[in-house]
Amino acid sequence: MLLFKTSCLYYLLFFFAILFSSCEVKINTGKKENEHQKKPVRNKNKIRNGIKIQTTGGLRVEQAFLTYEDDGSFLDEENVTTINKPVKLNLVIKGWKEKDGKVFMDAEQKITTDDDKTLLHMKNMLAKEESFNPEYAEFLNFRFNVTHLNKIYNYFVVEARAWNKKFDQEVNASFKIHVE
């Protein structure tokens, strides 16, 4: 019986790994990835997609919006995506405090269902990096991709958090995403 419980746990973990198999956070290092990153945002409202923001320690989120990773186009304001279409949460954050000319950051991402079940909780996403240049720390991208559904949910709640490891500074962003 214990073997069955262990294998069920394994399959549940495997399922969740497949459901949201690719989540990551990136710091913009100034290197060109795609040409679409150069395009200016022409929307007057620079906090889009119903993204809720909370900050502490003097941080200011100047822009928060969702784009498709493949072509850089904006998600509609209803936040509707499809299976296997990677989405990025883009944050432009000012006010990171520095130590010795560097910003020491970490981040986490959590995805829950409309019935409050946690599907993914990735912690310490920047743990491998010791520090960042301040100009790079301004631009955070959290990436996620719905790769498989075995049940239809009304929506998912995506929460992203980044913080300064040396100072009391934190930014939290959350929004709902729908899969058609």
Backbone torsions as a table, in degrees:
resi	resn	phi	psi	omega
1	MET	NA	-37.1	178.8
2	LEU	-62.9	-37.9	177.8
3	LEU	-60.8	-40.8	178.5
4	PHE	-63.0	-44.6	179.7
5	LYS	-62.8	-41.1	179.2
6	THR	-65.0	-44.6	-178.8
7	SER	-68.2	-34.5	175.7
8	CYS	-63.7	-42.2	178.0
9	LEU	-62.0	-42.2	178.0
10	TYR	-58.7	-46.8	-179.2
11	TYR	-66.5	-35.6	175.5
12	LEU	-63.8	-45.5	178.0
13	LEU	-62.7	-40.6	178.2
14	PHE	-61.9	-42.7	179.3
15	PHE	-59.3	-48.3	-178.4
16	PHE	-65.8	-34.1	177.4
17	ALA	-65.2	-35.2	179.3
18	ILE	-77.2	-39.0	-176.4
19	LEU	-58.1	-47.7	177.2
20	PHE	-127.4	70.8	-170.5
21	SER	-78.4	-13.9	-176.8
22	SER	-136.1	96.2	173.5
23	CYS	-123.6	138.7	179.3
24	GLU	-158.1	166.7	174.4
25	VAL	-126.1	141.5	-179.6
26	LYS	-129.5	149.4	171.5
27	ILE	-106.1	132.0	179.2
28	ASN	-72.6	116.0	-177.7
29	THR	-92.6	4.7	179.8
30	GLY	88.5	-9.7	178.0
31	LYS	-79.2	143.8	178.6
32	LYS	-71.8	127.7	170.3
33	GLU	-101.7	-50.9	179.0
34	ASN	-142.5	157.0	179.8
35	GLU	-65.4	-28.3	-176.2
36	HIS	-63.6	-17.9	179.3
37	GLN	-68.8	-20.3	-178.7
38	LYS	-79.3	-20.3	-174.7
39	LYS	-67.6	132.0	178.4
40	PRO	-73.9	151.3	174.6
41	VAL	-79.9	121.5	-176.1
42	ARG	-99.4	0.9	179.4
43	ASN	-83.3	131.1	-179.7
44	LYS	-65.4	-33.2	178.9
45	ASN	-85.5	108.0	-174.9
46	LYS	-93.5	-1.2	168.1
47	ILE	-110.5	103.0	-171.8
48	ARG	-113.1	-179.7	170.4
49	ASN	59.9	25.0	178.3
50	GLY	65.8	23.5	-178.6
51	ILE	-73.2	126.1	177.5
52	LYS	-96.7	132.8	-174.7
53	ILE	-121.9	137.9	169.8
54	GLN	-134.4	136.4	179.0
55	THR	-133.8	157.4	172.1
56	THR	-136.8	163.5	172.9
57	GLY	73.2	23.7	176.9
58	GLY	86.5	6.7	177.1
59	LEU	-75.1	144.9	177.5
60	ARG	-129.2	123.3	174.9
61	VAL	-89.9	110.8	-178.8
62	GLU	-86.0	-29.2	177.5
63	GLN	-145.1	143.2	174.1
64	ALA	-149.8	121.1	-177.1
65	PHE	-158.9	161.0	-179.9
66	LEU	-107.3	136.3	175.4
67	THR	-133.6	159.5	170.2
68	TYR	-80.8	136.6	-177.3
69	GLU	-67.6	-36.3	-173.1
70	ASP	-68.5	-39.4	-177.2
71	ASP	-124.2	-3.4	177.8
72	GLY	77.8	4.5	-179.6
73	SER	-73.9	154.5	-179.5
74	PHE	-73.2	145.2	166.3
75	LEU	-73.5	152.5	176.0
76	ASP	-67.1	165.6	-176.1
77	GLU	-68.1	-12.4	176.2
78	GLU	-86.4	-5.3	178.1
79	ASN	58.3	49.1	178.8
80	VAL	-99.9	128.8	177.2
81	THR	-131.3	-177.1	178.9
82	THR	-127.1	169.2	177.4
83	ILE	-60.2	141.1	176.0
84	ASN	60.9	31.6	175.2
85	LYS	-120.3	96.2	-176.7
86	PRO	-59.4	135.7	-178.3
87	VAL	-119.2	145.7	177.0
88	LYS	-120.7	134.8	167.1
89	LEU	-90.7	120.0	-178.4
90	ASN	-106.2	125.5	178.3
91	LEU	-124.0	132.7	172.2
92	VAL	-111.8	113.8	-170.8
93	ILE	-122.2	128.5	177.1
94	LYS	-112.3	150.8	172.5
95	GLY	104.3	10.4	177.5
96	TRP	-63.4	131.6	176.4
97	LYS	-82.6	145.0	-175.7
98	GLU	-110.9	155.5	169.1
99	LYS	-131.4	122.6	-178.3
100	ASP	55.6	36.5	177.4
101	GLY	75.7	13.7	-179.0
102	LYS	-130.3	156.4	173.5
103	VAL	-111.0	130.7	-178.5
104	PHE	-106.8	106.0	-172.3
105	MET	-123.5	160.3	167.0
106	ASP	-144.3	169.7	-176.2
107	ALA	-152.4	159.5	173.2
108	GLU	-146.5	159.8	-179.8
109	GLN	-139.6	139.2	-179.3
110	LYS	-134.6	137.8	178.2
111	ILE	-127.7	126.9	179.6
112	THR	-126.6	160.9	179.3
113	THR	-88.3	173.6	178.4
114	ASP	-65.8	-18.3	175.5
115	ASP	-102.5	23.1	170.7
116	ASP	67.2	30.0	174.2
117	LYS	-94.9	130.6	179.6
118	THR	-78.7	122.6	177.8
119	LEU	-96.5	-30.8	-176.5
120	LEU	-153.9	136.4	173.3
121	HIS	-143.5	99.4	-179.4
122	MET	-99.1	120.3	-178.0
123	LYS	-107.5	159.6	175.2
124	ASN	47.7	52.4	-176.2
125	MET	-70.7	-19.4	179.1
126	LEU	-111.4	18.4	-175.1
127	ALA	-61.0	-29.5	-178.7
128	LYS	-72.3	-20.8	-179.2
129	GLU	-96.3	128.5	179.7
130	GLU	-75.0	-46.2	-176.8
131	SER	-157.6	170.3	-178.2
132	PHE	-134.7	152.1	170.6
133	ASN	-66.2	140.6	-177.1
134	PRO	-56.2	-37.4	-179.1
135	GLU	-68.2	-25.7	177.1
136	TYR	-80.5	-31.6	-177.4
137	ALA	-66.9	-17.1	179.2
138	GLU	-66.7	-25.7	-171.5
139	PHE	-116.3	103.3	178.3
140	LEU	-108.5	139.6	175.2
141	ASN	-127.9	122.5	172.0
142	PHE	-104.5	128.0	-176.1
143	ARG	-111.7	140.8	173.2
144	PHE	-148.8	159.9	-174.4
145	ASN	-150.8	120.3	174.3
146	VAL	-81.5	114.6	-174.2
147	THR	-105.0	-15.1	-175.6
148	HIS	-164.8	140.4	172.8
149	LEU	-128.3	134.7	172.3
150	ASN	-112.7	0.1	178.7
151	LYS	-151.8	145.4	178.3
152	ILE	-89.7	126.2	177.0
153	TYR	-109.1	152.1	176.4
154	ASN	-66.4	-38.5	179.6
155	TYR	-167.6	168.3	171.7
156	PHE	-119.4	148.6	174.5
157	VAL	-106.3	124.0	178.3
158	VAL	-106.9	126.6	177.3
159	GLU	-121.6	132.6	178.4
160	ALA	-126.4	139.5	-178.5
161	ARG	-139.0	136.4	174.0
162	ALA	-134.0	147.0	-178.6
163	TRP	-147.4	158.7	177.8
164	ASN	-90.7	123.5	-177.1
165	LYS	-76.2	-15.8	-177.2
166	LYS	-103.4	-19.5	-177.0
167	PHE	-134.2	162.4	179.6
168	ASP	-81.6	78.0	179.2
169	GLN	-135.6	137.7	-178.2
170	GLU	-155.2	145.7	173.0
171	VAL	-129.6	134.7	177.2
172	ASN	-123.3	133.4	176.9
173	ALA	-130.5	138.8	177.2
174	SER	-145.5	152.0	179.5
175	PHE	-163.5	164.8	175.9
176	LYS	-100.8	143.8	177.0
177	ILE	-128.3	141.0	-178.6
178	HIS	-116.0	143.2	179.0
179	VAL	-116.8	124.9	178.4
180	GLU	-98.7	NA	NA
